[in-house]
Structure formats: structure tokens, C-alpha cells
């Protein structure tokens, strides 16, 4: 065919389905191409090819079977609430499937934090193949702790609505906030312990007339390792109490 500039033409395409063609969905393409001009001595020549997708369905026994092959996040620990989810859907049937649904994100107390859509564009999975879908969750609110993402997808077919369910767990720990807070608590506890130790010793000196026995000195002194361990334990407890207060 020859198409003039800014013109159009029609091409009739006849698809002959073989008698032994398997039932279900089939896909192909109608391709038109133009070879680049020959004999060009200077410059460049351009050729092109355009295709139009053709999808048809052969009658017969239809198999509608799909499942979630995997559902995961790109990592387990995040410093900010910016998480990417990836799910791979395996189509073991002989027709196209268009899974669509949402992901519900819950915090460590089981409360719903957010809901994000999956496959809003309704992209299909070819028969006997698989396809990966991605979804992103980000939040400007302060988020911390363990989260659970529960994914619910639905595949609509001739036999009804098939649900696909999966879940994944991940952590959000804002290190830029948590580490300074814990460090401040540890410094506060060390200062408090030093003041308390000085106060106890001063009271013992006052009661004993300025003299301290070896047993008294031993009782009022702790090893450096003990101080560090006690400080860390108290910091962890106070940190957990702070988290409960912020998330409660």
C-alpha cells in the first residue's frame, strides 16, 4: 500500500483460527513496516514499523486459575515511611486475568494506618505467564514501629470473583529522631546517677563523721560495666514508654 502525506488507507486482515487451536485467550499483532530508502549517499535514511495488538478468544473449556507467587517489600527496615511493595501474579489459566485490589497497612496495635491501590491501570497477565505489580506507600505523619501490609486482590472471571490474599511485615525506625532521643535519655540517666552517687556519699560522710569504711565505699561504688548496662536498660524502657505514648 502507499499512503500519501496526511492521508489514510485501510487494510483488511483475516485471521484463520486452526481447528486444533487451544481454547482460551490468544494474542498477536498486525505489523506494518517501511524500509529506509536505499542509495542515500549523504545523511541518514529512516525506516519504521508500527504494530497493533490483536487479542481474541477461542471457545471451549476455559481455565481460570491465578495465584500470588510472591509479595514483598524491597527491604525490612526503613528509616522513613517510604515503602515499595512488589507482588508477582502467576496466571496458570488460558485466559487473561486483571487482578485489582488494595493494600491495607496496619501498625503494631492493629489499627489501620493507610490504604493504597494495586493495579489501578488494570494491566493484564497473559495466559501461562506471570507479571509483577508495584505499589508505593509514603506518609508525612510520624510513623514508627512494626507494620503489617495486608494485600487483597480480586480476579473477575466467568465463574465468579476469585480473591487473592497475602501479607508482609516491615519496620519503620526513624533513626534521625530515635537515636538522638535515646542518646539524650542515656546522658540524662548518667548525670542522674552521678548526682545520686554524690548525694549518697555525702550523706554517708555526714553520718560517719567524714570517714567511710571499706564496706561503705564498696557499697556506694558500681563498676563502669554495671553503669552502662543499667543505663541501657533504663533507656530502652523509657524509649518503649515513649513509643507507646506517641502511638497510643
C-alpha positions in Angstrom: 0.0 0.0 0.0 1.0 3.6 -0.5 -0.3 6.3 1.8 0.0 9.9 0.7 1.1 12.6 3.3 -1.7 13.3 5.8 -3.7 10.6 4.1 -5.1 7.3 5.2 -5.8 3.8 3.9 -7.5 0.7 5.0 -6.0 -2.8 5.2 -8.2 -5.9 5.7 -6.7 -8.6 7.9 -8.3 -12.1 8.1 -7.4 -14.4 11.0 -7.9 -18.1 10.2 -8.2 -20.0 13.5 -6.9 -23.5 13.2 -9.3 -26.3 14.0 -6.9 -27.6 16.7 -6.4 -24.2 18.4 -6.4 -24.5 22.1 -9.3 -22.8 23.9 -8.8 -19.6 25.7 -7.1 -16.3 25.0 -4.6 -15.7 22.2 -2.7 -12.6 21.3 -0.9 -11.4 18.3 -0.1 -8.3 16.3 -0.6 -6.7 12.9 2.6 -5.1 11.8 3.3 -2.6 9.1 6.8 -1.5 8.2 8.5 0.8 5.8 12.1 0.1 4.8 14.5 3.0 4.7 15.3 4.4 1.3 18.3 2.9 -0.5 21.0 4.7 -2.3 21.4 7.5 0.1 24.9 8.8 -0.2 24.8 11.6 2.4 22.9 12.0 5.7 20.7 9.2 7.1 17.6 7.3 6.0 14.7 6.4 8.2 12.6 3.3 8.3 9.8 2.5 10.8 7.5 -0.3 12.0 4.1 0.1 13.7 2.1 -2.7 15.3 -1.5 -3.1 16.5 -2.2 -5.7 19.2 -4.9 -8.3 18.3 -6.5 -10.2 21.1 -9.1 -13.0 20.6 -10.6 -15.8 22.5 -11.2 -19.3 21.2 -14.3 -21.0 22.5 -14.0 -24.2 24.5 -13.0 -25.2 28.0 -11.8 -22.1 29.8 -9.3 -22.4 32.7 -9.3 -19.5 35.1 -6.6 -20.1 37.6 -4.2 -17.5 39.1 -2.3 -17.1 42.3 0.2 -14.8 44.1 3.7 -16.0 43.5 5.3 -13.5 45.9 4.6 -10.4 47.8 7.4 -8.4 49.5 9.0 -5.1 50.3 12.4 -4.0 48.9 13.8 -4.2 52.5 12.7 -5.0 56.1 13.8 -1.8 58.0 13.0 1.7 56.8 14.2 5.0 58.3 11.2 6.8 56.8 7.7 5.8 55.9 8.5 5.4 52.2 7.9 1.7 51.3 7.7 0.0 47.9 5.7 -3.2 47.6 6.1 -5.7 44.8 3.7 -8.6 44.0 4.0 -11.2 41.3 0.8 -12.8 39.9 1.1 -16.1 38.2 -1.6 -16.9 35.6 -1.9 -20.7 35.2 -5.1 -20.5 33.1 -5.7 -20.0 29.4 -7.4 -16.6 29.6 -6.3 -13.1 30.5 -6.6 -12.0 34.1 -6.7 -8.5 35.5 -6.0 -8.6 39.3 -7.0 -5.4 41.1 -7.3 -4.5 44.7 -5.6 -2.7 47.6 -3.1 -3.0 50.4 -4.1 -2.1 54.0 -1.3 -1.0 56.2 -1.7 -1.6 60.0 0.5 -0.6 62.9 1.7 -2.8 65.8 -1.6 -2.3 67.6 -3.7 -3.5 64.6 -5.0 0.0 63.8 -5.3 0.9 60.1 -2.8 3.5 59.0 -3.4 3.8 55.3 -4.8 2.0 52.2 -3.1 2.1 48.8 -4.4 0.7 45.4 -2.9 -2.1 43.4 -3.1 -2.2 39.6 -5.3 0.8 39.1 -4.5 0.7 35.4 -5.9 -2.8 35.2 -2.9 -4.3 33.4 -3.5 -7.9 32.4 -1.5 -11.1 32.9 -1.1 -13.2 29.8 -2.1 -16.9 29.9 0.6 -19.2 31.3 2.8 -16.3 32.4 3.4 -14.0 35.3 3.5 -10.3 35.9 4.9 -8.1 38.6 3.0 -5.1 40.0 4.4 -2.4 42.3 2.7 -0.1 44.8 4.2 2.7 46.9 3.3 3.9 50.4 4.6 7.1 51.8 3.3 9.1 54.8 4.1 12.6 56.1 2.9 11.7 59.6 5.3 10.4 62.2 5.4 6.6 61.8 7.5 4.2 64.0 7.4 0.5 64.9 6.3 -2.7 63.3 3.8 -2.6 60.4 1.8 -5.2 58.6 0.7 -4.8 55.0 -2.3 -7.0 54.1 -3.0 -7.2 50.3 -6.4 -8.2 48.9 -6.7 -8.7 45.2 -9.7 -9.8 43.1 -9.8 -11.5 39.7 -13.1 -11.4 38.0 -13.9 -14.3 35.7 -16.8 -16.2 34.2 -17.1 -18.5 37.3 -17.1 -15.6 39.8 -14.8 -13.4 41.7 -11.5 -15.1 42.9 -9.8 -13.4 45.9 -6.0 -13.4 46.2 -4.7 -12.7 49.7 -1.2 -12.1 51.1 0.6 -10.1 53.8 4.1 -8.9 54.7 5.7 -7.3 57.8 8.2 -4.5 57.9 9.6 -1.9 60.4 9.8 1.9 60.3 12.5 3.2 62.6 13.2 7.0 62.1 16.8 6.9 63.2 17.2 10.7 62.9 14.7 11.0 65.7 15.1 7.8 67.8 18.9 7.9 68.1 19.1 11.5 69.5 16.2 10.8 71.9 17.8 7.6 73.2 21.2 9.4 73.4 19.6 12.2 75.4 18.0 9.8 77.8 21.2 7.9 78.3 23.1 11.2 79.1 20.3 12.2 81.4 20.5 8.9 83.3 24.3 9.1 83.6 24.1 12.6 85.0 21.3 11.5 87.4 23.4 8.5 88.5 26.4 10.7 89.2 24.3 13.2 91.2 22.7 10.4 93.1 26.0 8.7 93.9 27.5 12.0 95.1 24.4 12.6 97.3 24.6 9.1 98.8 28.3 9.5 99.6 27.8 12.9 101.1 25.1 11.6 103.4 27.3 8.7 104.4 30.2 11.0 105.2 27.9 13.2 107.3 26.6 10.2 109.2 30.0 8.8 109.8 31.8 12.0 110.6 33.7 12.1 107.3 35.0 8.6 107.4 33.9 5.8 105.2 34.6 2.2 105.8 35.8 -0.1 103.0 32.4 -1.8 103.0 30.6 1.5 102.7 32.9 2.6 99.8 32.3 -0.8 98.1 28.5 -0.5 98.6 28.4 3.0 97.1 30.5 2.3 94.0 29.5 0.4 90.9 31.6 -0.8 88.1 31.6 1.0 84.8 30.1 -2.0 83.1 27.2 -2.1 85.6 26.5 1.6 85.0 26.4 1.1 81.2 24.2 -1.9 81.5 21.8 -0.2 83.9 21.7 2.9 81.8 21.0 1.0 78.6 18.2 -1.0 80.2 16.5 2.1 81.6 16.9 3.9 78.3 15.2 1.0 76.5 12.4 1.0 79.0 11.9 4.7 78.7 12.2 4.5 74.9 9.4 1.9 74.8 7.3 4.0 77.1 7.8 7.0 74.7 6.8 4.9 71.7 3.7 3.8 73.4 2.8 7.4 74.3 3.4 8.6 70.7 1.5 5.7 69.1 -1.2 5.5 71.7 
